[in-house]
Amino acid sequence: MGTVKEYKWIVLLIFSLVGLSIGLLFSIEDPSAAEESTAEMAYQKEIEELQSINNTLRERIRQVQEDVEYFEANLPAENLALTTLRQEIRSFEMLAGRPDVSGPGIEIILSSAGDENIAMIVEYKKYLVNLLNELRVFGGEAFEVNDHRIVDRTELTLAGNHINVNSTPIAPPYIVRSIGNPGELKQYVEYSTFIFDMMIEDGIEVEINFHDEMIIEGFRGEKAFRYFEVVE
């Protein structure tokens, strides 16, 4: 066992070495890097704060999930209010086009009979919009154009020499797909061909296919409501 005096000398030696190390660091540090070091410290602090916020949100999500599981486990299965609420949520999700859906349907492919770009004529004559509206009338329940789910707030617009779907450009061929009543959709093609005749006259080739099973993916975009509030 060392004496108190020996421990004091050891502590003094350690402090001396630490002081010498710090002195060396300061002596070799480039003064011009001080501002960069300050900026890096600020960025690091901001990153740490964001990480803290993310961790807090994750914890809150976990707590909410636990609360939902608790209520689902402890409320009676035949609880009318809970069942009704779930049905309403599912109905709203379906109306908003959120879930993927499958079923029998129709596929209509519009392409150019030559090499010309048909975007302008398709938009000028509103062929895509009219086609979607007619399919809706004749039993269509879910729709997409070139793999973009069509919902009530979907925008189909001409931008330059191409068509945009919700601000995303698409190019020919335009593939319109709809899931719905097979009988009514076939009847539409057989007896309501006026729009198809018009497109053919405008140099647009029309290919129509029916499918026993097809999948239309859910709407993945979001468009915020900015100007209205719900009146209670």
Backbone as CSV, one residue per row, in Angstrom:
resi,resn,N_x,N_y,N_z,CA_x,CA_y,CA_z,C_x,C_y,C_z
1,MET,0.852,-1.196,0.000,0.000,0.000,0.000,0.881,1.237,0.000
2,GLY,0.563,2.208,-0.908,1.342,3.426,-0.957,0.892,4.397,0.105
3,THR,1.770,5.331,0.434,1.430,6.339,1.414,0.612,7.434,0.755
4,VAL,0.002,8.341,1.611,-0.792,9.460,1.105,0.077,10.361,0.259
5,LYS,1.317,10.528,0.696,2.238,11.397,-0.028,2.495,10.851,-1.430
6,GLU,2.641,9.504,-1.548,2.871,8.899,-2.856,1.666,9.116,-3.770
7,TYR,0.444,8.968,-3.229,-0.773,9.196,-4.010,-0.831,10.628,-4.501
8,LYS,-0.413,11.589,-3.627,-0.432,12.994,-4.026,0.493,13.223,-5.216
9,TRP,1.669,12.567,-5.192,2.611,12.730,-6.299,2.040,12.126,-7.597
10,ILE,1.365,11.000,-7.453,0.760,10.356,-8.645,-0.311,11.251,-9.254
11,VAL,-1.197,11.796,-8.390,-2.261,12.685,-8.865,-1.667,13.900,-9.529
12,LEU,-0.608,14.469,-8.893,0.039,15.649,-9.457,0.638,15.342,-10.829
13,LEU,1.234,14.139,-10.953,1.836,13.739,-12.223,0.772,13.603,-13.310
14,ILE,-0.399,13.024,-12.947,-1.489,12.853,-13.916,-1.979,14.203,-14.410
15,PHE,-2.220,15.126,-13.478,-2.682,16.455,-13.864,-1.653,17.159,-14.734
16,SER,-0.394,16.947,-14.431,0.650,17.576,-15.227,0.647,17.051,-16.657
17,LEU,0.496,15.695,-16.801,0.449,15.097,-18.130,-0.762,15.568,-18.906
18,VAL,-1.935,15.636,-18.232,-3.158,16.117,-18.897,-2.989,17.550,-19.347
19,GLY,-2.430,18.379,-18.456,-2.205,19.774,-18.822,-1.266,19.905,-19.995
20,LEU,-0.201,19.060,-20.002,0.747,19.093,-21.104,0.083,18.687,-22.413
21,SER,-0.823,17.647,-22.366,-1.530,17.187,-23.563,-2.424,18.276,-24.109
22,ILE,-3.168,18.923,-23.220,-4.056,20.004,-23.652,-3.254,21.131,-24.265
23,GLY,-2.111,21.445,-23.608,-1.246,22.493,-24.142,-0.746,22.158,-25.528
24,LEU,-0.387,20.891,-25.772,0.078,20.478,-27.080,-1.027,20.586,-28.120
25,LEU,-2.261,20.188,-27.731,-3.387,20.274,-28.659,-3.618,21.712,-29.078
26,PHE,-3.612,22.629,-28.110,-3.829,24.032,-28.420,-2.691,24.586,-29.264
27,SER,-1.482,24.063,-29.027,-0.334,24.613,-29.740,-0.320,24.194,-31.198
28,ILE,-0.889,23.008,-31.532,-0.877,22.541,-32.921,-2.174,22.828,-33.641
29,GLU,-3.171,23.329,-32.932,-4.472,23.589,-33.566,-4.375,24.808,-34.469
30,ASP,-4.977,24.693,-35.665,-4.985,25.795,-36.623,-6.025,26.813,-36.199
31,PRO,-5.645,28.053,-35.896,-6.615,29.062,-35.445,-7.700,29.312,-36.471
32,SER,-7.389,29.137,-37.753,-8.391,29.412,-38.783,-9.515,28.401,-38.781
33,ALA,-9.324,27.264,-38.066,-10.363,26.221,-38.021,-11.357,26.456,-36.902
34,ALA,-11.210,27.527,-36.160,-12.095,27.766,-35.002,-13.533,27.929,-35.443
35,GLU,-13.731,28.716,-36.512,-15.103,28.940,-36.967,-15.731,27.648,-37.469
36,GLU,-14.956,26.833,-38.213,-15.477,25.557,-38.696,-15.842,24.658,-37.523
37,SER,-14.985,24.650,-36.505,-15.262,23.829,-35.330,-16.548,24.279,-34.658
38,THR,-16.771,25.585,-34.576,-18.003,26.101,-33.972,-19.216,25.686,-34.781
39,ALA,-19.117,25.760,-36.115,-20.237,25.353,-36.973,-20.525,23.869,-36.830
40,GLU,-19.446,23.071,-36.776,-19.638,21.630,-36.618,-20.328,21.314,-35.295
41,MET,-19.947,22.049,-34.256,-20.581,21.828,-32.954,-22.059,22.189,-33.013
42,ALA,-22.388,23.267,-33.746,-23.792,23.674,-33.875,-24.582,22.619,-34.634
43,TYR,-23.989,22.106,-35.748,-24.667,21.052,-36.499,-24.860,19.800,-35.652
44,GLN,-23.823,19.451,-34.908,-23.899,18.269,-34.066,-24.999,18.417,-33.021
45,LYS,-25.098,19.632,-32.449,-26.135,19.886,-31.448,-27.512,19.762,-32.071
46,GLU,-27.661,20.298,-33.300,-28.953,20.210,-33.978,-29.322,18.768,-34.278
47,ILE,-28.325,17.990,-34.707,-28.568,16.572,-34.979,-28.998,15.847,-33.713
48,GLU,-28.320,16.130,-32.615,-28.667,15.489,-31.347,-30.086,15.867,-30.916
49,GLU,-30.466,17.125,-31.140,-31.821,17.552,-30.783,-32.868,16.840,-31.630
50,LEU,-32.588,16.698,-32.952,-33.518,15.986,-33.826,-33.623,14.517,-33.445
51,GLN,-32.491,13.920,-33.097,-32.517,12.527,-32.661,-33.344,12.374,-31.393
52,SER,-33.234,13.352,-30.499,-34.021,13.318,-29.272,-35.517,13.411,-29.568
53,ILE,-35.861,14.303,-30.528,-37.269,14.447,-30.913,-37.784,13.156,-31.538
54,ASN,-36.977,12.546,-32.412,-37.382,11.291,-33.051,-37.589,10.195,-32.011
55,ASN,-36.685,10.133,-31.050,-36.824,9.126,-30.000,-38.099,9.348,-29.191
56,THR,-38.408,10.617,-28.929,-39.635,10.938,-28.191,-40.866,10.521,-28.990
57,LEU,-40.864,10.799,-30.302,-41.999,10.423,-31.146,-42.145,8.909,-31.226
58,ARG,-41.007,8.218,-31.364,-41.080,6.750,-31.402,-41.691,6.204,-30.109
59,GLU,-41.284,6.779,-28.985,-41.828,6.331,-27.709,-43.320,6.610,-27.625
60,ARG,-43.740,7.780,-28.153,-45.169,8.118,-28.136,-45.965,7.173,-29.016
61,ILE,-45.418,6.843,-30.192,-46.085,5.885,-31.076,-46.217,4.537,-30.390
62,ARG,-45.151,4.118,-29.716,-45.192,2.830,-29.011,-46.277,2.840,-27.932
63,GLN,-46.379,3.945,-27.194,-47.398,4.048,-26.147,-48.803,3.990,-26.734
64,VAL,-48.995,4.698,-27.864,-50.322,4.691,-28.496,-50.669,3.289,-28.983
65,GLN,-49.701,2.605,-29.578,-49.945,1.238,-30.033,-50.309,0.326,-28.864
66,GLU,-49.633,0.510,-27.741,-49.961,-0.284,-26.556,-51.370,0.033,-26.069
67,ASP,-51.765,1.317,-26.111,-53.119,1.696,-25.691,-54.165,1.057,-26.597
68,VAL,-53.912,1.070,-27.905,-54.854,0.470,-28.853,-54.993,-1.023,-28.588
69,GLU,-53.859,-1.698,-28.396,-53.894,-3.133,-28.118,-54.635,-3.416,-26.815
70,TYR,-54.434,-2.545,-25.824,-55.116,-2.737,-24.544,-56.631,-2.623,-24.714
71,PHE,-57.072,-1.560,-25.400,-58.511,-1.355,-25.573,-59.132,-2.467,-26.413
72,GLU,-58.408,-2.899,-27.448,-58.934,-3.977,-28.280,-59.039,-5.281,-27.486
73,ALA,-58.096,-5.496,-26.570,-58.098,-6.731,-25.786,-59.143,-6.703,-24.671
74,ASN,-59.456,-5.509,-24.143,-60.325,-5.425,-22.979,-61.756,-5.003,-23.289
75,LEU,-61.967,-4.350,-24.426,-63.341,-4.008,-24.773,-64.040,-5.242,-25.326
76,PRO,-65.305,-5.392,-25.081,-66.028,-6.562,-25.604,-66.039,-6.558,-27.123
77,ALA,-65.905,-7.744,-27.688,-65.830,-7.863,-29.139,-67.087,-7.334,-29.813
78,GLU,-68.236,-7.427,-29.115,-69.490,-7.005,-29.715,-69.808,-5.538,-29.434
79,ASN,-68.805,-4.788,-28.958,-69.028,-3.371,-28.686,-69.463,-2.669,-29.962
80,LEU,-70.690,-2.166,-29.969,-71.291,-1.596,-31.181,-70.569,-0.337,-31.627
81,ALA,-70.224,0.531,-30.668,-69.580,1.795,-31.025,-68.230,1.549,-31.698
82,LEU,-67.437,0.623,-31.130,-66.123,0.330,-31.695,-66.261,-0.294,-33.079
83,THR,-67.199,-1.213,-33.237,-67.410,-1.861,-34.531,-67.834,-0.848,-35.584
84,THR,-68.742,0.048,-35.197,-69.210,1.078,-36.128,-68.077,2.011,-36.536
85,LEU,-67.247,2.381,-35.550,-66.123,3.269,-35.836,-65.149,2.618,-36.819
86,ARG,-64.870,1.345,-36.617,-63.958,0.647,-37.520,-64.526,0.599,-38.933
87,GLN,-65.827,0.352,-39.048,-66.466,0.306,-40.363,-66.405,1.664,-41.050
88,GLU,-66.607,2.730,-40.276,-66.545,4.071,-40.852,-65.136,4.402,-41.333
89,ILE,-64.144,4.034,-40.527,-62.757,4.279,-40.925,-62.430,3.545,-42.218
90,ARG,-62.863,2.292,-42.310,-62.592,1.504,-43.526,-63.300,2.119,-44.736
91,SER,-64.520,2.604,-44.531,-65.258,3.223,-45.633,-64.548,4.474,-46.135
92,PHE,-64.065,5.292,-45.189,-63.348,6.508,-45.578,-62.046,6.171,-46.296
93,GLU,-61.367,5.132,-45.833,-60.121,4.716,-46.485,-60.394,4.248,-47.917
94,MET,-61.509,3.517,-48.102,-61.859,3.056,-49.444,-62.185,4.230,-50.352
95,LEU,-62.952,5.201,-49.833,-63.313,6.377,-50.633,-62.080,7.189,-51.003
96,ALA,-61.103,7.228,-50.117,-59.867,7.969,-50.383,-58.889,7.181,-51.247
97,GLY,-59.234,5.920,-51.558,-58.367,5.111,-52.400,-57.093,4.664,-51.725
98,ARG,-57.101,4.530,-50.403,-55.872,4.208,-49.682,-55.439,2.743,-49.820
99,PRO,-56.353,1.776,-49.667,-55.870,0.386,-49.701,-55.691,-0.142,-51.124
100,ASP,-54.820,-1.151,-51.273,-54.746,-1.891,-52.525,-56.034,-2.700,-52.674
101,VAL,-56.500,-2.823,-53.912,-57.736,-3.575,-54.150,-57.511,-4.546,-55.307
102,SER,-58.328,-5.579,-55.331,-58.248,-6.568,-56.408,-59.642,-6.991,-56.814
103,GLY,-59.750,-7.527,-58.031,-61.041,-7.994,-58.518,-61.055,-8.020,-60.033
104,PRO,-62.188,-8.399,-60.624,-62.298,-8.430,-62.078,-62.342,-7.010,-62.636
105,GLY,-61.863,-6.844,-63.856,-61.875,-5.491,-64.386,-61.509,-5.419,-65.848
106,ILE,-61.289,-4.174,-66.283,-61.023,-3.879,-67.684,-59.731,-3.083,-67.796
107,GLU,-59.020,-3.306,-68.892,-57.792,-2.573,-69.184,-57.920,-1.988,-70.586
108,ILE,-57.764,-0.665,-70.697,-57.885,0.026,-71.983,-56.553,0.722,-72.273
109,ILE,-55.932,0.377,-73.388,-54.617,0.914,-73.741,-54.771,1.853,-74.934
110,LEU,-54.358,3.100,-74.733,-54.413,4.103,-75.798,-52.988,4.379,-76.275
111,SER,-52.752,4.196,-77.574,-51.425,4.429,-78.137,-51.563,5.121,-79.485
112,SER,-50.442,5.583,-80.003,-50.450,6.305,-81.265,-50.423,5.327,-82.430
113,ALA,-51.232,5.636,-83.457,-51.213,4.802,-84.654,-49.931,5.017,-85.449
114,GLY,-49.265,6.164,-85.215,-47.989,6.452,-85.864,-46.932,6.751,-84.829
115,ASP,-46.064,7.700,-85.131,-44.997,8.076,-84.215,-45.293,9.371,-83.468
116,GLU,-46.435,10.013,-83.762,-46.717,11.304,-83.150,-47.105,11.149,-81.679
117,ASN,-46.882,12.226,-80.945,-47.247,12.280,-79.532,-48.744,12.580,-79.427
118,ILE,-49.477,11.701,-78.772,-50.934,11.868,-78.690,-51.361,12.609,-77.431
119,ALA,-50.406,13.103,-76.645,-50.757,13.744,-75.377,-51.676,14.940,-75.585
120,MET,-51.367,15.786,-76.578,-52.133,17.013,-76.762,-53.559,16.719,-77.196
121,ILE,-53.747,15.778,-78.118,-55.100,15.454,-78.569,-55.893,14.757,-77.460
122,VAL,-55.213,13.915,-76.680,-55.893,13.230,-75.571,-56.365,14.240,-74.529
123,GLU,-55.531,15.234,-74.240,-55.920,16.235,-73.253,-56.932,17.215,-73.840
124,TYR,-56.744,17.637,-75.087,-57.654,18.607,-75.701,-59.067,18.054,-75.789
125,LYS,-59.196,16.777,-76.156,-60.521,16.149,-76.249,-60.982,15.557,-74.918
126,LYS,-60.139,15.673,-73.881,-60.484,15.153,-72.556,-60.825,13.658,-72.606
127,TYR,-60.074,12.921,-73.416,-60.385,11.498,-73.576,-60.183,10.715,-72.277
128,LEU,-59.087,10.980,-71.557,-58.854,10.237,-70.319,-59.929,10.550,-69.286
129,VAL,-60.250,11.834,-69.118,-61.252,12.235,-68.133,-62.609,11.634,-68.489
130,ASN,-63.010,11.747,-69.756,-64.305,11.209,-70.170,-64.352,9.689,-70.052
131,LEU,-63.240,9.054,-70.380,-63.178,7.593,-70.282,-63.351,7.147,-68.835
132,LEU,-62.672,7.799,-67.912,-62.798,7.464,-66.494,-64.214,7.711,-65.991
133,ASN,-64.815,8.821,-66.400,-66.183,9.116,-65.965,-67.171,8.073,-66.488
134,GLU,-66.998,7.656,-67.747,-67.909,6.661,-68.317,-67.726,5.305,-67.640
135,LEU,-66.474,4.951,-67.350,-66.240,3.690,-66.642,-66.880,3.723,-65.253
136,ARG,-66.852,4.879,-64.610,-67.483,5.012,-63.290,-68.991,4.790,-63.385
137,VAL,-69.591,5.334,-64.430,-71.039,5.180,-64.622,-71.403,3.725,-64.901
138,PHE,-70.530,3.028,-65.638,-70.830,1.650,-66.037,-70.139,0.628,-65.145
139,GLY,-70.201,0.835,-63.840,-69.822,-0.206,-62.893,-68.401,-0.183,-62.392
140,GLY,-67.573,0.773,-62.826,-66.210,0.841,-62.323,-66.165,1.347,-60.884
141,GLU,-65.316,0.739,-60.067,-65.236,1.100,-58.649,-63.843,1.594,-58.231
142,ALA,-62.815,1.145,-58.899,-61.445,1.600,-58.618,-60.749,1.815,-59.948
143,PHE,-59.878,2.841,-59.995,-59.308,3.245,-61.280,-57.830,3.592,-61.125
144,GLU,-57.095,3.421,-62.231,-55.718,3.887,-62.284,-55.351,4.213,-63.720
145,VAL,-54.411,5.134,-63.878,-53.872,5.496,-65.185,-52.354,5.406,-65.096
146,ASN,-51.780,4.530,-65.894,-50.326,4.317,-65.891,-49.794,4.102,-64.474
147,ASP,-50.452,3.237,-63.732,-50.055,2.837,-62.378,-50.265,3.928,-61.334
148,HIS,-51.009,4.973,-61.646,-51.345,6.016,-60.676,-52.816,5.869,-60.285
149,ARG,-53.068,5.621,-59.014,-54.438,5.474,-58.529,-55.200,6.783,-58.730
150,ILE,-56.414,6.685,-59.247,-57.257,7.844,-59.494,-58.282,7.957,-58.370
151,VAL,-58.273,9.095,-57.675,-59.232,9.358,-56.604,-59.948,10.663,-56.914
152,ASP,-60.833,11.069,-55.994,-61.659,12.248,-56.257,-60.835,13.509,-56.477
153,ARG,-59.671,13.601,-55.852,-58.862,14.821,-55.939,-57.719,14.714,-56.943
154,THR,-57.758,13.681,-57.788,-56.713,13.495,-58.780,-56.778,14.591,-59.841
155,GLU,-55.599,15.063,-60.262,-55.499,16.071,-61.314,-54.895,15.444,-62.571
156,LEU,-55.598,15.618,-63.689,-55.084,15.206,-64.994,-54.924,16.469,-65.831
157,THR,-53.688,16.867,-66.100,-53.448,18.123,-66.798,-52.358,17.954,-67.844
158,LEU,-52.410,18.821,-68.850,-51.368,18.845,-69.867,-50.255,19.773,-69.414
159,ALA,-49.025,19.293,-69.432,-47.861,20.090,-69.050,-46.834,19.999,-70.168
160,GLY,-46.776,21.036,-71.003,-45.877,20.977,-72.154,-46.383,19.989,-73.175
161,ASN,-45.579,18.973,-73.454,-45.973,17.964,-74.439,-46.288,16.630,-73.796
162,HIS,-46.594,16.641,-72.485,-46.976,15.400,-71.818,-48.103,15.671,-70.820
163,ILE,-48.708,14.612,-70.350,-49.805,14.704,-69.383,-49.279,14.404,-67.990
164,ASN,-49.737,15.182,-67.030,-49.385,14.969,-65.625,-50.555,14.347,-64.885
165,VAL,-50.240,13.395,-64.031,-51.220,12.848,-63.092,-50.736,13.204,-61.695
166,ASN,-51.460,14.107,-61.040,-51.032,14.597,-59.727,-49.582,15.086,-59.766
167,SER,-49.303,15.923,-60.772,-47.987,16.567,-60.947,-46.883,15.596,-61.348
168,THR,-47.232,14.356,-61.670,-46.243,13.380,-62.121,-46.442,13.111,-63.610
169,PRO,-45.423,13.340,-64.448,-45.596,13.146,-65.889,-45.756,11.676,-66.262
170,ILE,-46.646,11.429,-67.216,-46.813,10.090,-67.781,-46.690,10.199,-69.291
171,ALA,-46.344,9.097,-69.926,-46.131,9.104,-71.373,-46.950,7.978,-72.004
172,PRO,-47.297,8.127,-73.287,-48.008,7.052,-73.990,-47.161,5.789,-74.023
173,PRO,-47.774,4.632,-74.104,-49.231,4.431,-74.166,-49.898,4.717,-72.824
174,TYR,-51.131,5.233,-72.882,-51.898,5.495,-71.673,-52.721,4.252,-71.352
175,ILE,-52.462,3.705,-70.173,-53.123,2.453,-69.774,-54.123,2.766,-68.666
176,VAL,-55.397,2.652,-69.005,-56.474,2.911,-68.052,-56.999,1.569,-67.555
177,ARG,-57.008,1.382,-66.245,-57.486,0.123,-65.669,-58.551,0.412,-64.631
178,SER,-59.579,-0.427,-64.618,-60.681,-0.240,-63.671,-61.182,-1.589,-63.199
179,ILE,-61.421,-1.687,-61.894,-62.034,-2.878,-61.304,-63.511,-2.570,-61.088
180,GLY,-64.365,-3.492,-61.486,-65.798,-3.252,-61.330,-66.637,-4.421,-61.828
181,ASN,-67.894,-4.147,-62.029,-68.849,-5.162,-62.469,-68.492,-5.635,-63.875
182,PRO,-68.095,-6.902,-64.055,-67.653,-7.369,-65.373,-68.743,-7.255,-66.440
183,GLY,-69.968,-7.600,-66.068,-71.065,-7.547,-67.040,-71.324,-6.135,-67.534
184,GLU,-71.377,-5.181,-66.626,-71.639,-3.798,-67.014,-70.483,-3.213,-67.816
185,LEU,-69.248,-3.566,-67.446,-68.090,-3.060,-68.185,-68.062,-3.615,-69.610
186,LYS,-68.421,-4.868,-69.785,-68.472,-5.448,-71.129,-69.599,-4.821,-71.938
187,GLN,-70.713,-4.559,-71.275,-71.826,-3.902,-71.953,-71.428,-2.501,-72.416
188,TYR,-70.650,-1.823,-71.599,-70.184,-0.484,-71.959,-69.350,-0.524,-73.231
189,VAL,-68.446,-1.502,-73.324,-67.582,-1.604,-74.503,-68.398,-1.972,-75.737
190,GLU,-69.386,-2.842,-75.572,-70.137,-3.346,-76.718,-71.149,-2.337,-77.251
191,TYR,-71.743,-1.539,-76.364,-72.862,-0.701,-76.799,-72.609,0.797,-76.622
192,SER,-71.557,1.182,-75.966,-71.281,2.606,-75.761,-69.895,2.940,-76.297
193,THR,-69.728,2.712,-77.595,-68.407,2.820,-78.206,-68.172,4.174,-78.868
194,PHE,-69.012,5.153,-78.619,-68.879,6.445,-79.296,-67.511,7.069,-79.028
195,ILE,-67.055,7.030,-77.773,-65.764,7.637,-77.438,-64.615,6.890,-78.104
196,PHE,-64.763,5.568,-78.262,-63.711,4.791,-78.919,-63.644,5.136,-80.404
197,ASP,-64.812,5.328,-81.037,-64.837,5.709,-82.446,-64.156,7.065,-82.648
198,MET,-64.402,8.002,-81.731,-63.786,9.324,-81.828,-62.267,9.227,-81.717
199,MET,-61.794,8.424,-80.778,-60.345,8.292,-80.600,-59.701,7.662,-81.823
200,ILE,-60.347,6.661,-82.400,-59.799,6.011,-83.595,-59.723,7.001,-84.747
201,GLU,-60.753,7.851,-84.890,-60.745,8.872,-85.941,-59.605,9.869,-85.747
202,ASP,-59.195,10.084,-84.492,-58.102,11.013,-84.183,-56.730,10.340,-84.233
203,GLY,-56.665,9.126,-84.740,-55.375,8.457,-84.894,-54.885,7.755,-83.642
204,ILE,-55.794,7.459,-82.729,-55.423,6.782,-81.484,-55.845,5.316,-81.569
205,GLU,-54.909,4.430,-81.371,-55.236,3.010,-81.351,-55.760,2.625,-79.973
206,VAL,-56.814,1.810,-79.954,-57.467,1.411,-78.709,-57.420,-0.105,-78.590
207,GLU,-56.812,-0.576,-77.504,-56.785,-2.009,-77.199,-57.529,-2.234,-75.884
208,ILE,-58.469,-3.174,-75.887,-59.311,-3.423,-74.709,-59.132,-4.867,-74.261
209,ASN,-58.819,-5.049,-72.987,-58.654,-6.389,-72.411,-59.484,-6.493,-71.138
210,PHE,-60.088,-7.648,-70.941,-60.819,-7.939,-69.707,-60.023,-8.955,-68.892
211,HIS,-60.039,-8.783,-67.572,-59.282,-9.660,-66.679,-60.208,-10.179,-65.567
212,ASP,-60.061,-11.461,-65.267,-60.832,-12.034,-64.161,-60.318,-11.549,-62.813
213,GLU,-59.048,-11.223,-62.752,-58.445,-10.754,-61.497,-57.331,-9.762,-61.832
214,MET,-57.417,-8.589,-61.228,-56.377,-7.595,-61.400,-56.199,-6.838,-60.093
215,ILE,-55.052,-6.224,-59.922,-54.743,-5.490,-58.690,-54.498,-4.027,-59.032
216,ILE,-55.125,-3.145,-58.268,-54.879,-1.712,-58.376,-54.356,-1.243,-57.021
217,GLU,-53.156,-0.685,-57.043,-52.527,-0.260,-55.790,-53.187,0.998,-55.239
218,GLY,-53.033,1.176,-53.922,-53.634,2.320,-53.248,-52.960,3.634,-53.598
219,PHE,-53.666,4.712,-53.323,-53.147,6.060,-53.565,-52.029,6.343,-52.576
220,ARG,-50.850,6.690,-53.072,-49.678,6.885,-52.228,-49.347,8.363,-51.999
221,GLY,-49.990,9.236,-52.725,-49.683,10.655,-52.586,-50.536,11.311,-51.517
222,GLU,-50.160,12.526,-51.173,-50.920,13.326,-50.207,-51.020,14.746,-50.727
223,LYS,-52.218,15.295,-50.632,-52.416,16.695,-51.001,-53.109,17.374,-49.841
224,ALA,-52.400,18.260,-49.181,-52.907,18.856,-47.943,-54.035,19.841,-48.224
225,PHE,-54.981,19.902,-47.291,-56.008,20.933,-47.316,-55.438,22.161,-46.617
226,ARG,-55.394,23.286,-47.324,-54.736,24.467,-46.768,-55.689,25.619,-46.476
227,TYR,-56.857,25.659,-47.103,-57.657,26.873,-47.030,-59.005,26.728,-46.341
228,PHE,-59.426,25.532,-46.016,-60.722,25.423,-45.361,-60.582,24.754,-44.004
229,GLU,-61.554,25.027,-43.154,-61.631,24.389,-41.852,-63.014,23.795,-41.679
230,VAL,-63.084,22.724,-40.925,-64.368,22.071,-40.681,-65.198,22.914,-39.731
231,VAL,-66.451,23.156,-40.101,-67.366,23.922,-39.264,-68.063,22.954,-38.314
232,GLU,-67.903,23.184,-37.037,-68.506,22.281,-36.047,-69.760,22.911,-35.448
